């Protein structure tokens, strides 16, 4: 059970989070809520050639999750996975999962670190990639899948929903945040993808803080 801490008139109460409803202010989150928080189920097709290196730290478990986008307007999950597997030996790059509007596809064992966010991020975080969607409903459903997957993995490893910080605390990170706060990489995703899709499809904006609200809504339901 996930409990929510609520303070009211000088008293503190703990409520079952499933009984709480988050009031979203972002248009994309509102649209997803209007669809009753849809998501697809996680499927696995593990590529066993990926390196299996343990996470650093005393627990041997991930500290959170890093969000990427592919940066390719025309690729599909299958083409991205095929490319990653084909080029892994030369590039050494891989993530745990890929997501689109219809799929949450896990390709690497989440018990071991991925190699998609540089030496400061890889040893500590789960990682997933989003392909690019091209209309309002598809983008919203992909975002919903991403929030569900993030919430599911955080819950699996008994981690809270907290935003990554400069002091390295927090569980939810974009690749851009890793570049800015941790270093060892210079990528800026998925900020541009989210911003462009939000503007094109919803005449709105979308940020990691908006995504955090959506993650919490799914996390409360698990």
C-alpha positions in Angstrom: 0.0 0.0 0.0 1.2 3.5 -0.8 0.3 6.1 1.8 -0.1 9.8 1.3 0.9 12.2 4.1 -1.7 14.9 4.4 -1.5 17.8 6.9 -4.8 19.5 7.8 -5.5 22.0 10.6 -2.3 21.1 12.5 -2.9 17.4 12.3 -1.1 14.8 10.1 -3.0 12.0 8.4 -1.9 9.1 6.3 -4.3 8.0 3.6 -4.3 5.2 1.1 -3.0 6.9 -2.1 -5.4 5.0 -4.3 -8.2 7.0 -2.8 -6.6 10.3 -3.8 -7.2 12.0 -7.2 -4.4 14.3 -8.6 -5.8 17.5 -10.1 -3.6 18.1 -13.2 -3.0 21.6 -14.6 -1.1 20.5 -17.7 -3.2 19.9 -20.8 -1.4 16.6 -21.7 -1.8 15.2 -18.3 -5.5 16.3 -18.3 -6.0 14.5 -21.6 -4.4 11.3 -20.2 -6.5 11.5 -17.1 -9.7 11.9 -19.2 -8.7 8.5 -20.8 -8.6 7.0 -17.3 -4.8 6.7 -17.2 -4.4 4.1 -20.0 -1.3 2.0 -20.4 -0.1 -1.1 -22.2 1.6 -4.0 -20.4 5.3 -4.5 -20.3 6.6 -7.2 -22.7 10.1 -8.7 -22.6 12.5 -9.7 -25.4 15.8 -9.8 -23.6 19.0 -9.6 -25.7 21.4 -11.7 -23.7 24.5 -10.4 -25.4 24.3 -7.1 -23.5 26.9 -6.8 -20.7 25.6 -7.7 -17.2 27.3 -5.3 -14.8 26.0 -4.8 -11.3 24.8 -1.4 -10.2 27.2 0.5 -7.9 26.3 1.1 -4.3 25.7 -1.1 -1.3 22.3 -2.2 -2.3 23.3 -3.4 -5.8 20.0 -1.9 -7.1 19.1 1.2 -9.2 18.6 4.5 -7.5 16.1 5.7 -10.1 15.4 6.0 -13.8 16.6 8.0 -16.8 14.3 9.1 -19.6 15.6 9.3 -23.2 14.2 9.9 -26.6 15.6 8.4 -29.8 16.1 11.7 -31.6 14.7 10.1 -34.8 11.4 11.3 -36.3 11.0 8.3 -38.6 12.2 5.2 -36.7 10.1 2.6 -35.0 10.7 0.5 -31.9 11.7 -2.5 -34.0 14.2 -0.5 -36.1 15.7 1.1 -33.0 16.1 -2.2 -31.2 17.5 -3.9 -34.3 20.0 -1.0 -34.7 21.0 -1.1 -31.0 21.6 -4.9 -31.0 23.4 -4.8 -34.3 25.8 -2.0 -33.2 26.2 -2.9 -29.6 29.6 -4.6 -30.0 31.1 -1.4 -31.6 29.2 1.2 -29.7 28.7 -0.4 -26.2 25.4 1.5 -25.9 22.1 0.0 -24.8 19.1 0.8 -22.6 16.7 -1.4 -20.7 13.5 -0.6 -22.6 11.8 1.1 -25.6 8.4 2.7 -25.5 5.9 4.0 -28.1 2.1 4.5 -28.1 1.4 0.7 -28.1 4.4 -0.9 -26.6 6.6 -1.1 -23.5 9.3 -3.4 -24.7 12.1 -4.5 -22.3 15.3 -5.7 -24.1 17.8 -5.8 -21.2 17.7 -7.3 -17.7 16.9 -4.4 -15.3 18.8 -6.3 -12.6 21.9 -4.9 -14.3 23.0 -1.5 -15.4 22.4 -0.2 -18.9 24.9 1.9 -20.9 23.1 4.9 -22.4 23.9 7.9 -20.2 27.6 8.1 -19.6 29.8 6.9 -16.7 28.1 9.1 -14.1 24.6 7.9 -14.9 24.9 4.3 -16.1 26.0 2.7 -12.8 23.0 4.0 -10.9 19.8 4.2 -13.0 17.3 2.3 -15.1 17.0 3.7 -18.6 14.4 3.8 -21.4 14.0 5.3 -24.8 10.9 6.8 -26.4 10.5 6.8 -30.2 8.8 9.8 -31.8 5.0 10.0 -32.2 3.2 12.1 -34.7 -0.3 13.0 -33.5 -2.0 14.1 -30.3 -3.5 10.8 -29.2 -0.4 8.8 -30.0 1.9 11.2 -28.1 -0.4 11.2 -25.1 -0.6 7.4 -25.0 3.2 7.1 -25.3 3.6 9.6 -22.4 1.1 7.5 -20.4 3.1 4.4 -21.1 6.3 6.1 -20.0 4.7 7.3 -16.8 3.3 3.9 -16.0 6.6 2.2 -16.8 8.5 4.7 -14.6 6.0 4.2 -11.7 6.1 0.4 -12.1 9.9 0.3 -11.9 10.1 2.7 -9.0 7.6 0.7 -7.1 9.4 -2.6 -8.0 12.6 -1.2 -6.4 10.8 0.4 -3.5 11.8 3.9 -4.6 9.7 7.1 -4.2 8.7 9.5 -7.0 11.2 12.4 -6.5 12.8 14.7 -9.0 16.6 14.4 -9.6 18.7 17.1 -8.0 22.2 18.7 -8.3 23.2 16.9 -5.1 22.5 13.5 -6.9 19.3 12.9 -4.8 16.0 12.1 -6.5 14.8 9.1 -8.6 13.5 10.6 -11.8 15.9 12.0 -14.3 16.0 13.1 -18.0 19.2 12.6 -20.0 19.5 16.4 -20.0 19.5 16.5 -16.2 22.3 13.9 -16.1 24.3 16.1 -18.5 23.7 19.2 -16.4 23.9 17.7 -12.9 26.1 14.7 -13.1 28.2 15.1 -16.2 29.9 12.5 -18.3 27.5 13.1 -21.2 26.2 16.1 -23.1 22.8 14.9 -24.5 19.7 17.1 -24.0 16.9 14.6 -24.5 13.9 14.3 -24.1 13.4 18.0 -23.6 13.2 19.1 -27.2 10.9 16.2 -28.2 8.5 16.9 -25.4 8.5 20.6 -26.1 7.9 20.2 -29.8 5.2 17.5 -29.5 3.4 19.5 -26.7 3.4 22.6 -28.8 2.3 20.9 -32.0 -0.4 18.6 -30.6 -1.7 20.4 -27.5 -0.6 24.1 -27.9 1.0 23.6 -24.6 4.3 22.8 -22.9 5.7 19.7 -21.2 8.5 19.4 -18.7 9.9 16.8 -16.3 7.9 18.4 -13.5 4.7 17.8 -15.5 5.8 14.2 -16.1 6.5 13.7 -12.4 2.8 14.6 -11.6 1.8 11.9 -14.1 4.1 9.3 -12.7 2.7 10.0 -9.2 -0.8 9.4 -10.5 0.2 5.9 -11.8 2.3 5.2 -8.8 -0.7 5.8 -6.5 -2.7 3.2 -8.4 -0.1 0.4 -8.2 
